[in-house]
Structure formats: structure tokens, C-alpha cells
């Protein structure tokens, strides 16, 4: 409870201000404002919240994305999905606009749904195959035109039981990048479930993003690449899990975490 109270006291005013005067407006009428403007406002807010929330974000391989951004190339990030924080953390890491493919239920989520709308998120109705195909074509067209990058979670849903591992990746999730001929960046996530826990166990919240080198999507066979990408993401997930076991062998509540000293 103290952690959330701290967030409200330190960042609540900024969250309300940005949503009331900017992000809600962007979500209702995105066509009136350049994507770069909308993205910067959302990203600045997320970075501010991260600092207020005392997240200890660790990254590896981010230079691959920086290289693509420097070349002004768009790309598709595919990752395991553990928490509602997953896409927010990705925005904080990407300097150029990146948006998301999310289930339609996300639109009803306070703040998060509005923020994703504001940066041109694409929403899937998993019970409507035709709508889902059209949504993926929208992503494909935006990637092909260089409009912005996208992140998608090939598991198809948030993993509510990460202790059971990562669910298989759906090959169709990779198709937009393959058809558009844009790079694919496989990301292994770990620790994002700690961001919104019922009972926080950490003084600081360690979160890990591992990015593999970009792979050109053109010419890839999705049915062959999906299990490879899955194995890549799982490898980093299991690595983080093993490190946690070693590091917290005396119990979560007995190990204070300090900035720059997660493990």
C-alpha cells in the first residue's frame, strides 16, 4: 500500500494533468495531432512514472533497437507477456514511436487503454476472426509505410501464471513484419509482474528487458520462425527465473534492493 501511496503523492498530479489536458484528447482525435507529438507526451509521462515508482529497469541488447531508430527504420517487437506494464516499459525504452497490438478489452482499462489509443494502438477482437485479420493488416500497412514500429505478444494473451513458463507463440503474430519486410526484434521479458503486485516485496522493483539482435522479416517462414522466437524468449525468461531463485533463496522480504544493484 505504501508503494502505491508514494506513486500517488509523487506522480498523481502529473498523471491527472497529462490525461485531462492532453492524452484523453489525443485518444479521442488522434488524427488531429502528429504521432510524434502524441508519442512524446505519453513517453515523457511513463518515464516520469517509472522514476516515481522506483523501477530498476535492466536492459540488454538495446543497441539493436537504437541502431534501427538511428536509421529511421520501423520494426516489430515480439515478446512474452507477463504484465500490463510490458508495453509501458517498452515505450519508455523506445525513442521513436512504437505502438501495440492489444486485445479489445484493453480499451476499457483506465489510463492504459487511453494511452494505447493515443499512440495508434491496434485492438483485436479475439472472438471475431475477420476483425482480427483486418487489424493485423492495419499493422502490416503501417509497418510497410514506415509509419511506426509495433510490439505484439505472440502468446495471444497475458500470462497470468508465469510460474508455469511461457505459452507457445502463434505464427500469425509474425506475419505483418514478414509481409512488410521489416525487422523483427525478439524480446525476453522477466520481472514485470512485480510492478503491479497485490503485496509488493521489493524496496525497488527490478524489471528486465533482453533484446536479441534484429532479424530481417522478409523471406521468413512464420511457422518455422515462431518456435525459434519462442525458444529465444523462454531462454531469457528461465535465466531470470534461475537468477531470482539464487538471489532470493533467503526470502523476498529479507533482501533490500538498491539502484544499480538488482543482482
Buried (B, 14 or more C-beta within 10 A) or exposed (E): EEBEEBBEEBBBEBBEEBBEEBBBBBBEEBEEBEBEEBBBBBBBBBEBBBEBBBBBBBBEBBEBBBEBBEEEBBBBBBBBBBBBBBBBBBBBBBEBBBBBBBBBEBBEEEBBBBBBBBBBBBBBBEEEEEBBEEBBBBBBEBBBEEBBBBBBBBBBEBBEEBEEEBBEBBBBBBBBBBBBEBBBBBBBBBBBBBBBEEEBBBEBBBBBBBBBEBBEBEEBEBEEBBEEBBEBBBBBBBBBBEBBEEBBEEEBEEBEBEEEEBB
